[in-house]
Amino acid sequence: MSMQSHLAELEKRHQALEEEITECLTHPAVDDLRIVELKRRKLLVKDEIERLRLHGRASVH
């Protein structure tokens, strides 16, 4: 898998997590721990995206 396709896949996963968090927040009965876990996963994906972008820039220069 190329870095660009990997980044695209991570961005899709990040967006899906954002949508899931938004959906959970519309339901008052949702477990707060579930939302915390989704936000944690979203942050990990964001960190991976940033790491790959920085790595990509470093290898070009």
MDAnalysis code that builds the backbone (N, CA, C; Angstrom):
import MDAnalysis as mda
import numpy as np

u = mda.Universe.empty(183, n_residues=61, atom_resindex=np.repeat(np.arange(61), 3), trajectory=True)
u.add_TopologyAttr("name", ["N", "CA", "C"] * 61)
u.add_TopologyAttr("resid", np.arange(1, 62))
u.add_TopologyAttr("resname", ["MET", "SER", "MET", "GLN", "SER", "HIS", "LEU", "ALA", "GLU", "LEU", "GLU", "LYS", "ARG", "HIS", "GLN", "ALA", "LEU", "GLU", "GLU", "GLU", "ILE", "THR", "GLU", "CYS", "LEU", "THR", "HIS", "PRO", "ALA", "VAL", "ASP", "ASP", "LEU", "ARG", "ILE", "VAL", "GLU", "LEU", "LYS", "ARG", "ARG", "LYS", "LEU", "LEU", "VAL", "LYS", "ASP", "GLU", "ILE", "GLU", "ARG", "LEU", "ARG", "LEU", "HIS", "GLY", "ARG", "ALA", "SER", "VAL", "HIS"])
u.atoms.positions = np.array([
    [0.850, -1.176, 0.000],
    [0.000, 0.000, 0.000],
    [0.894, 1.237, 0.000],
    [0.607, 2.145, -0.917],
    [1.393, 3.375, -0.976],
    [1.063, 4.266, 0.217],
    [1.951, 5.208, 0.467],
    [1.725, 6.105, 1.594],
    [0.463, 6.943, 1.371],
    [0.225, 7.372, 0.127],
    [-0.960, 8.180, -0.162],
    [-2.242, 7.399, 0.092],
    [-2.278, 6.139, -0.316],
    [-3.486, 5.344, -0.081],
    [-3.653, 5.033, 1.403],
    [-2.538, 4.843, 2.092],
    [-2.599, 4.607, 3.541],
    [-3.135, 5.861, 4.252],
    [-2.662, 7.028, 3.836],
    [-3.154, 8.285, 4.405],
    [-4.646, 8.451, 4.130],
    [-5.065, 8.130, 2.918],
    [-6.481, 8.249, 2.562],
    [-7.320, 7.317, 3.430],
    [-6.840, 6.115, 3.661],
    [-7.563, 5.158, 4.501],
    [-7.648, 5.658, 5.944],
    [-6.554, 6.202, 6.450],
    [-6.563, 6.757, 7.810],
    [-7.517, 7.946, 7.916],
    [-7.544, 8.786, 6.893],
    [-8.455, 9.933, 6.912],
    [-9.914, 9.478, 6.891],
    [-10.200, 8.407, 6.148],
    [-11.562, 7.847, 6.143],
    [-11.917, 7.317, 7.529],
    [-10.971, 6.616, 8.155],
    [-11.210, 6.075, 9.497],
    [-11.421, 7.209, 10.495],
    [-10.632, 8.274, 10.378],
    [-10.762, 9.434, 11.262],
    [-12.152, 10.053, 11.111],
    [-12.605, 10.222, 9.869],
    [-13.925, 10.795, 9.610],
    [-15.030, 9.876, 10.133],
    [-14.871, 8.578, 9.961],
    [-15.877, 7.626, 10.452],
    [-15.986, 7.693, 11.973],
    [-14.850, 7.819, 12.643],
    [-14.865, 7.947, 14.099],
    [-15.541, 9.247, 14.518],
    [-15.271, 10.322, 13.798],
    [-15.914, 11.610, 14.088],
    [-17.431, 11.485, 13.959],
    [-17.871, 10.817, 12.908],
    [-19.310, 10.631, 12.702],
    [-19.920, 9.752, 13.793],
    [-19.192, 8.720, 14.201],
    [-19.688, 7.848, 15.271],
    [-19.784, 8.607, 16.595],
    [-18.803, 9.447, 16.877],
    [-18.839, 10.258, 18.099],
    [-20.041, 11.198, 18.064],
    [-20.229, 11.861, 16.937],
    [-21.362, 12.785, 16.789],
    [-22.676, 12.045, 16.994],
    [-22.787, 10.867, 16.399],
    [-24.003, 10.056, 16.552],
    [-24.217, 9.670, 18.017],
    [-23.174, 9.262, 18.688],
    [-23.292, 8.869, 20.093],
    [-23.730, 10.043, 20.966],
    [-23.230, 11.214, 20.654],
    [-23.554, 12.385, 21.465],
    [-25.008, 12.818, 21.312],
    [-25.673, 12.364, 20.252],
    [-27.087, 12.715, 20.071],
    [-27.999, 11.839, 20.915],
    [-27.451, 10.750, 21.468],
    [-28.239, 9.847, 22.301],
    [-27.817, 9.996, 23.759],
    [-28.701, 10.468, 24.610],
    [-28.328, 10.718, 26.001],
    [-27.975, 9.455, 26.792],
    [-28.398, 8.300, 26.333],
    [-28.158, 7.068, 27.086],
    [-26.804, 6.424, 26.768],
    [-26.026, 7.029, 25.903],
    [-24.747, 6.447, 25.513],
    [-23.766, 6.516, 26.680],
    [-23.029, 5.442, 26.834],
    [-22.026, 5.340, 27.892],
    [-20.888, 6.337, 27.640],
    [-20.564, 7.127, 28.644],
    [-19.476, 8.102, 28.516],
    [-18.148, 7.427, 28.207],
    [-17.936, 6.236, 28.727],
    [-16.687, 5.522, 28.455],
    [-16.571, 5.163, 26.981],
    [-17.684, 4.891, 26.338],
    [-17.689, 4.601, 24.896],
    [-17.215, 5.831, 24.125],
    [-17.706, 6.994, 24.506],
    [-17.306, 8.227, 23.829],
    [-15.826, 8.515, 24.071],
    [-15.376, 8.307, 25.281],
    [-13.957, 8.514, 25.598],
    [-13.092, 7.583, 24.751],
    [-13.496, 6.332, 24.619],
    [-12.738, 5.369, 23.824],
    [-12.718, 5.777, 22.347],
    [-13.845, 6.216, 21.816],
    [-13.896, 6.661, 20.422],
    [-12.984, 7.867, 20.203],
    [-12.998, 8.803, 21.132],
    [-12.142, 9.986, 21.016],
    [-10.668, 9.611, 21.104],
    [-10.359, 8.640, 21.953],
    [-8.973, 8.171, 22.069],
    [-8.513, 7.552, 20.748],
    [-9.361, 6.712, 20.174],
    [-9.031, 6.079, 18.898],
    [-8.880, 7.121, 17.789],
    [-9.750, 8.116, 17.789],
    [-9.683, 9.180, 16.791],
    [-8.365, 9.939, 16.909],
    [-7.946, 10.218, 18.136],
    [-6.682, 10.920, 18.359],
    [-5.490, 10.077, 17.886],
    [-5.539, 8.780, 18.140],
    [-4.460, 7.902, 17.672],
    [-4.362, 7.911, 16.150],
    [-5.512, 7.891, 15.487],
    [-5.520, 7.937, 14.024],
    [-4.964, 9.274, 13.543],
    [-5.377, 10.362, 14.191],
    [-4.874, 11.691, 13.820],
    [-3.359, 11.759, 13.993],
    [-2.858, 11.222, 15.090],
    [-1.418, 11.213, 15.330],
    [-0.685, 10.423, 14.245],
    [-1.260, 9.304, 13.833],
    [-0.647, 8.484, 12.781],
    [-0.646, 9.244, 11.453],
    [-1.728, 9.938, 11.151],
    [-1.799, 10.745, 9.928],
    [-0.693, 11.804, 9.941],
    [-0.571, 12.512, 11.039],
    [0.453, 13.560, 11.148],
    [1.862, 12.978, 11.053],
    [2.071, 11.840, 11.673],
    [3.389, 11.196, 11.615],
    [3.745, 10.845, 10.171],
    [2.791, 10.278, 9.447],
    [3.048, 9.913, 8.060],
    [3.276, 11.143, 7.185],
    [2.513, 12.198, 7.431],
    [2.703, 13.426, 6.645],
    [4.083, 14.025, 6.893],
    [4.489, 14.061, 8.149],
    [5.811, 14.601, 8.469],
    [6.912, 13.728, 7.884],
    [6.733, 12.426, 7.962],
    [7.712, 11.485, 7.411],
    [7.811, 11.663, 5.896],
    [6.659, 11.869, 5.258],
    [6.633, 12.068, 3.820],
    [7.361, 13.345, 3.414],
    [7.174, 14.394, 4.164],
    [7.861, 15.661, 3.882],
    [9.362, 15.522, 4.113],
    [9.731, 14.809, 5.159],
    [11.157, 14.649, 5.489],
    [11.883, 13.852, 4.401],
    [11.199, 12.861, 3.825],
    [11.859, 12.041, 2.822],
    [11.960, 12.759, 1.474],
    [11.128, 13.785, 1.252],
    [11.168, 14.552, 0.006],
    [12.309, 15.557, 0.044],
    [12.570, 16.131, 1.212],
    [13.597, 17.173, 1.338],
    [14.961, 16.596, 1.491],
])
